[in-house]
Amino acid sequence: MKLTHLVIATALTTTLPGANAASHQGSEQTSKEENRGLIAGLVVGASVGGPFGAGVGAIVGGGLIGKALATNRIKNELQTSVARLATEREELEQTVAMLNGDLDRMVQRHSASWQHRAIPLQFRTGSAHIEAHYEGQLTKIAGVLNRNPDATISLSGFTDRRGDEDANQRLSEERVAAVKQYLMARGVTRGQILGRAYGEKQPLRPDESLESNFFDRRVVLELTLDHASKLATR
């Protein structure tokens, strides 16, 4: 038993890297797995065949056993990496699914509030002049149309029932033209604007009064945004 220990100690001294630095200068440093394999080969070889067995075991252990240990380490690292990547991919898919759900809910909410949204602009009696307090709102609508080339806006012009019917028809046309010109002056294309004038033919109330006349003098803007087509390929 003592002889075996002596053989192992002697073999370790003469074979491990750094034990005989002068005779092995310039050679590559043995990997950790090969060192472990070499030691294992020494132990097994010395136990079975004494000094000769220790030498053979060192050679076999340093090569075959060391490579086996390295291969096993690489395999374990790859398995760990694959498992980590699978976990990260699952987390990413869950995040994307949550974002898509939030986006769908946002689209539905905004579609309900913007698609075919009717915005009335009121006018003074006999006038097609756009009041100053509507300019900010129209400028914002122009910005939406500029950012969404597929969006369109419909303009419907009306008047109250006072005065001549033909004159009212022309007045409603002038009101539509005024709003259209305002939007186009701010970058909206002609193809995005649809306009139609109705004159006094579609009053909001059957009875005529100061209040009903006020609300009848209007241009109604209906903005249509096609959210579905824009987000279909996201």
N, C-alpha and C positions, 0 to 999 in steps of 0.2 A: 504494500500500500504506500509506503514511504517512497519507493522507487517511482511509482506512478506520479506522485506529487512532484518529485524531483524532475522527472521528464517534462511534465507540464510546465513547471517553472522555467526550466532551461529553454524549452521550445518557445515560450512566450517571450523570453528575453531576447532570443535570436531572431524571431520572426515578426513581432509586432512593429508597426511604423514608429520610428524614433529611437529604437533600441540600438541600431547600428547605423547612425546617420552618415558616417564617413563613407561607408560602402554603398549607400543608396541615394547619394545626392543626385538631384535632377529627376528622380522618379516621381510619379504621381502619388498623392496621398491616398491610401486605401479608404474606401467609404466606410461609414459606420456599420452598414449591413455586412460588408465583407469582413470587418473586424469581428463582429459578433459571430459570423459563420466560421471564421478561423478559430476562435476560442472554442466554439462548440465542437469543431472537428478535432482539436487537440484533446479535449476531454474525452470524447468518444474513442478516438484512435488510441490514446494512451491506456485507457481502461481495457481495451481489447488486445492491442498488439505491442505494448511497451513503447520504447523510443521510436522504433520504426513505424509503428502504428500511429504514433503521435504526429510524425512527419507527414505520413500519407493523409491522415485526418485533417491536418492543417491545410494541405493543398486542396483537398476535396471540400472541406468546410469553407475555406476562403472563397472558393469559386461557386460551387453548387449551392451550398447552404446560404452563403451571402447573397447570391442572386435571388434565391427563393425568398429570403427575408425582404430584399428590396422590392421584388415583384409584389409581395403581399402588402407592403407598405403603400406602394403606388395604387394597388387595387383598392385598399381601404380609403385612401385619399380621394380617388375618383368616385367611389360610392358616396363618400361624404359630400363631395362637390355636387354630384347629381342630385342628392337628396336636398341640399341647400337650394340649388337652382329650381327644383320642383316646388319647394316651399315658396320661394320668391315669386315664381310664375303664378302660383295659386293666389298669393296675396295681390299681385298686380291685376289678375283677372277680376278679383273681387272688387278692387278699387275702381277699375274701368266700368264694371257693372253698376256700381253705386253712382259713378259720375253720369253714365248714360241714363240711369233712372232719374237723377236730378234734372238732367237736360230735358228729358221727355216731359217731366212735370212743368218745367219752366216754359217749354214750347206750348203746352196745352194752356197754361195760364195766360201767356201773352197772346196766344192766338185768339182766345176768348175776348180779350180786351182790345185788340188791335184790328183783327180781321173784320172788314166791313164796318169799321167804327164811323159813326156819323157825327160830324162836327159842324154845327151851324154858325154862320157869320151873318149878323144882322146889319141892315142898312137903313139909312134915314129915308124919309119919304121922297120919292122921285130922284134918288141919288144912286150912283154906282160907285161912289168913292168908298174905299176900304178905310174904316176907322183905325186910328193909330193903335188902339189897345188890342187889335187883332194881329198886328204886324209880327209881334214876337211869336205867337202861335203859328202863323203861316211860315215864318222862317224856320222853326223847328220841323215842321212838316216837310219843307223843302230839303232840309238836311237828311231826314229819313229816306226820302225818295232818292237823293243823290247817293246815299250809301247802299241802297237796294235797287239796282237798275231794273230788276224784274217786278218791282212794286208799281202799282198804278193808283191813280186817284180819280174819282168821279166827282164832277161838279154839277149840281142841280140848282138852277136859278129860279126864283119865284118873286112875285110881287103881291101886294095886297089888292083888294078888289075896287079900290077907288080909281076913278079916271077911266080913260078909254082902254078897251081890251087890247087893241093893236099896239097902242103906246106901251101898255104894261108888258106885252110880249117882247117888244124891243128893249125895254128897260131890264127885263130879266136876262136877256142875251148880253147886254152891256155889263151886268153884274158878273156873269160867268166869265166874260172876256177879261174883266179887271183882275179877278182872282187868278186866272190862267196866266196873264201877263206878269203878275207879281211872282208867281212860282217859277216861271221860265227865266225871269231876270235873275234868279238865284240858283240857276244851274239845272233845273228840272227839264227833262227833254219833252218835246211836244208829244211823243208817242206814249208817255206815261200819264198824260192828262186826257180824260174823257169828259166832255161837257155837253149839257143839254139844258135848254131853257123852257119853262112851262108857263110863264106869265102868271096870270091870276087863277089858273085852272085847278090848282090843288091846294086850297086853303086848309089850314090845320084844324079849324073849327067851322061848323056849319053857320054859326051866327057871326055877324060882323060887328066888331067893337074896336075901341082904341087899342086894347090889349091884343086882340087877335090880329089886327092889322100890323102891329109891331112885329109879332112873331112870323107873320107871312112874308115880310120883306127880308128875304134871306137867300143865301147860297149855302147849300148843304154839301160838305166834303165827305166822301167815303173813301177811306184809305184801305187798300187791300195789300197785305203782305203774305206771300206764299212761303211760310216757314217750312212746310213739309218738303218742298222741292230743294230748299237750300240745305237742309239737314239730312237728306236722304242718303248721302254718301259719306257721312261723317265716320 
